[in-house]
Amino acid sequence: MDRTLRVVLAEDSVLLRDGLIGLLGRCGHEVVAAVGDAEALIGAVEEHTPDIVVTDVRMPPGFQDEGLHAAVRLRERRPTLPVLVLSQYVQRAYAAELLDSGDGTGVGYLLKDRVGQVEEFVDALAEVAAGGTVVDPEVVRQLLRHRRDPLERLSPREREVLALIAEGRSNGAIARELVVSEAAVGKHIGSILTKLDLPPATETHRRVLAVLAYLRA
């Protein structure tokens, strides 16, 4: 090993946290802080200025995306801070934001169940600390699948309807333009909203979200 790394570790599982502390120590690295929640992670980084952060995704209090969100916040403050996410889950929104942060270097995202050997993890740690990027292939697949053109699932007719919605047309005006009934337009709109996976909201708000998806595509 060429370099001893000062590591801040964030993992809510006490057993796994202690195991990682022991592993990193045996490999010659120093865990300067080991914490179990996202706010403590941010505080530990401020206090210790580590060479690298290793964090889980789901942590107290909500066990949703606290660890990953904290990592994104840390990279916003310190774009060159190396961060290695080690998790069971792919949290797509913040994963993409983390991998896009800074200049895209010094960042990694590994899935716990897919790290086959200790050497693989230790090598990834060193690579990220040196400014490299290490991403599990499954994370890449999920992000690419998520980043597809959201409109590709729409039929040609549904694209026509969405384009007219984007122009501010009412259902009646769309029906007249396409020479169909308003009921048919309503069905097309319902299908569009479903295919775009828009969150529950009023129909007016969902129409706005659909237009934004159309404009971004």
C-alpha positions as CSV (number, residue, x, y, z in Angstrom):
1,M,0.0,0.0,0.0
2,D,1.4,3.4,-1.0
3,R,-0.6,5.7,1.2
4,T,-2.3,5.6,4.6
5,L,-5.8,7.2,4.3
6,R,-7.6,9.1,7.0
7,V,-11.2,7.9,6.7
8,V,-14.6,9.1,8.0
9,L,-17.0,6.2,8.1
10,A,-20.8,6.5,8.2
11,E,-22.7,3.2,8.8
12,D,-25.7,2.8,11.0
13,S,-25.2,-1.0,11.5
14,V,-22.8,-1.3,14.5
15,L,-21.6,-4.8,13.4
16,L,-20.8,-3.7,9.9
17,R,-19.3,-0.4,11.2
18,D,-17.0,-2.2,13.6
19,G,-16.1,-4.7,10.9
20,L,-15.1,-2.0,8.4
21,I,-13.0,-0.2,11.1
22,G,-11.1,-3.4,11.7
23,L,-10.7,-4.1,8.0
24,L,-9.4,-0.6,7.2
25,G,-7.1,-0.7,10.2
26,R,-5.6,-4.0,9.0
27,C,-5.0,-2.5,5.6
28,G,-3.1,0.3,7.2
29,H,-5.7,3.1,7.1
30,E,-6.9,5.2,10.0
31,V,-10.7,5.6,10.7
32,V,-10.6,9.1,12.3
33,A,-14.4,9.0,13.0
34,A,-17.1,6.3,12.7
35,V,-20.7,7.6,13.0
36,G,-24.2,6.2,12.6
37,D,-26.2,9.1,11.1
38,A,-26.0,11.7,8.4
39,E,-25.7,14.8,10.6
40,A,-22.9,13.2,12.5
41,L,-21.2,12.4,9.2
42,I,-21.2,16.1,8.2
43,G,-19.9,17.1,11.6
44,A,-17.1,14.5,11.5
45,V,-15.9,15.7,8.1
46,E,-15.9,19.3,9.3
47,E,-13.9,18.3,12.4
48,H,-11.4,15.9,10.9
49,T,-11.0,16.9,7.2
50,P,-10.5,13.3,6.1
51,D,-8.8,12.0,2.9
52,I,-12.0,10.1,2.0
53,V,-15.6,9.5,3.2
54,V,-17.1,6.0,3.2
55,T,-20.9,6.1,3.7
56,D,-24.0,4.0,3.5
57,V,-27.2,5.4,1.9
58,R,-30.0,4.6,4.3
59,M,-29.4,6.0,7.8
60,P,-31.4,7.4,10.7
61,P,-33.8,9.0,11.3
62,G,-35.8,8.1,8.1
63,F,-33.7,5.3,6.6
64,Q,-34.3,6.6,3.1
65,D,-31.4,8.5,1.5
66,E,-29.9,10.4,4.4
67,G,-26.3,9.2,3.9
68,L,-26.3,9.8,0.2
69,H,-27.9,13.2,0.6
70,A,-25.2,14.1,3.1
71,A,-22.5,13.0,0.7
72,V,-24.0,15.3,-2.0
73,R,-24.0,18.2,0.5
74,L,-20.4,17.5,1.4
75,R,-19.4,17.5,-2.2
76,E,-21.2,20.8,-2.8
77,R,-19.1,22.3,0.0
78,R,-15.9,20.5,-1.0
79,P,-16.0,19.3,-4.6
80,T,-12.7,17.5,-4.3
81,L,-13.6,15.5,-1.2
82,P,-13.4,11.8,-2.2
83,V,-16.6,9.9,-1.4
84,L,-17.2,6.2,-1.6
85,V,-20.8,5.0,-1.2
86,L,-21.1,1.5,0.0
87,S,-24.8,0.4,0.1
88,Q,-27.3,-2.3,-0.6
89,Y,-29.4,0.1,-2.6
90,V,-29.2,2.2,-5.7
91,Q,-30.9,5.6,-4.8
92,R,-31.1,6.9,-8.3
93,A,-31.8,10.6,-7.8
94,Y,-29.0,11.4,-5.4
95,A,-26.7,8.8,-7.0
96,A,-26.8,10.7,-10.2
97,E,-26.2,14.0,-8.4
98,L,-23.3,12.6,-6.5
99,L,-21.6,11.2,-9.6
100,D,-22.1,14.5,-11.4
101,S,-20.7,16.5,-8.5
102,G,-17.4,18.3,-8.6
103,D,-15.8,17.3,-11.9
104,G,-16.9,13.7,-11.6
105,T,-13.7,12.6,-10.0
106,G,-13.0,11.1,-6.6
107,V,-16.3,9.4,-6.3
108,G,-17.5,5.8,-6.1
109,Y,-20.7,3.8,-5.6
110,L,-20.5,0.1,-4.7
111,L,-23.2,-2.3,-3.8
112,K,-22.4,-4.3,-0.6
113,D,-23.8,-7.6,-2.0
114,R,-21.7,-7.3,-5.1
115,V,-18.3,-6.6,-3.5
116,G,-16.8,-10.0,-4.0
117,Q,-13.5,-9.7,-2.2
118,V,-11.8,-7.5,0.4
119,E,-9.1,-6.6,-2.1
120,E,-11.8,-5.3,-4.4
121,F,-13.1,-2.9,-1.8
122,V,-9.7,-1.8,-0.7
123,D,-8.6,-1.1,-4.3
124,A,-11.8,0.9,-4.9
125,L,-11.1,2.9,-1.8
126,A,-7.6,3.8,-2.9
127,E,-8.8,4.5,-6.5
128,V,-11.4,7.0,-5.3
129,A,-9.1,8.6,-2.8
130,A,-6.6,9.2,-5.6
131,G,-9.3,11.0,-7.7
132,G,-10.6,8.1,-9.6
133,T,-14.2,7.0,-10.2
134,V,-15.4,3.5,-9.3
135,V,-19.1,2.6,-10.0
136,D,-20.7,-0.8,-9.7
137,P,-22.0,-1.9,-13.2
138,E,-25.5,-2.4,-11.7
139,V,-25.6,1.2,-10.5
140,V,-24.6,2.3,-14.1
141,R,-27.4,0.1,-15.6
142,Q,-30.0,1.5,-13.3
143,L,-29.0,5.1,-13.9
144,L,-28.9,4.7,-17.6
145,R,-32.4,3.0,-17.5
146,H,-33.7,5.9,-15.5
147,R,-32.1,8.5,-17.7
148,R,-33.8,7.3,-20.9
149,D,-35.9,9.8,-22.8
150,P,-39.1,9.7,-20.8
151,L,-41.2,10.3,-23.9
152,E,-40.1,7.1,-25.6
153,R,-42.9,5.2,-24.0
154,L,-45.5,7.4,-25.6
155,S,-47.3,6.5,-28.8
156,P,-47.1,8.9,-31.8
157,R,-50.7,10.0,-31.0
158,E,-49.8,10.6,-27.4
159,R,-46.8,12.7,-28.4
160,E,-49.1,14.8,-30.6
161,V,-51.5,15.3,-27.7
162,L,-48.6,16.3,-25.4
163,A,-47.2,18.7,-27.9
164,L,-50.6,20.4,-28.1
165,I,-50.9,20.5,-24.3
166,A,-47.5,22.2,-24.3
167,E,-49.0,24.9,-26.5
168,G,-51.6,25.5,-23.9
169,R,-54.5,23.9,-25.7
170,S,-57.6,22.8,-23.8
171,N,-59.0,19.3,-24.2
172,G,-61.7,20.7,-26.5
173,A,-59.1,22.5,-28.7
174,I,-57.0,19.4,-28.9
175,A,-60.0,17.3,-29.9
176,R,-60.9,19.7,-32.7
177,E,-57.2,19.8,-33.9
178,L,-56.9,16.0,-34.1
179,V,-60.6,15.5,-35.2
180,V,-61.3,13.1,-32.3
181,S,-63.7,13.3,-29.3
182,E,-62.9,15.0,-26.0
183,A,-63.3,11.6,-24.4
184,A,-60.6,10.2,-26.6
185,V,-58.3,13.1,-25.7
186,G,-59.0,12.5,-22.0
187,K,-57.9,8.9,-22.4
188,H,-54.8,9.9,-24.2
189,I,-53.9,12.4,-21.4
190,G,-54.5,9.8,-18.7
191,S,-52.2,7.4,-20.6
192,I,-49.5,10.0,-20.9
193,L,-49.6,10.9,-17.2
194,T,-49.4,7.2,-16.3
195,K,-46.5,6.4,-18.7
196,L,-44.5,9.4,-17.5
197,D,-44.7,8.1,-13.9
198,L,-45.8,11.5,-12.6
199,P,-46.4,11.8,-8.9
200,P,-50.0,12.1,-7.5
201,A,-51.3,15.6,-7.8
202,T,-54.1,17.6,-9.3
203,E,-54.7,17.0,-13.0
204,T,-53.6,20.6,-13.7
205,H,-50.3,20.2,-11.9
206,R,-49.7,16.8,-13.6
207,R,-50.3,18.4,-17.0
208,V,-47.6,21.0,-16.1
209,L,-45.2,18.3,-15.1
210,A,-45.9,16.5,-18.4
211,V,-45.2,19.6,-20.3
212,L,-41.8,20.0,-18.5
213,A,-41.0,16.4,-19.4
214,Y,-41.8,17.2,-23.0
215,L,-39.7,20.3,-23.1
216,R,-36.6,18.6,-21.5
217,A,-36.7,15.6,-23.9
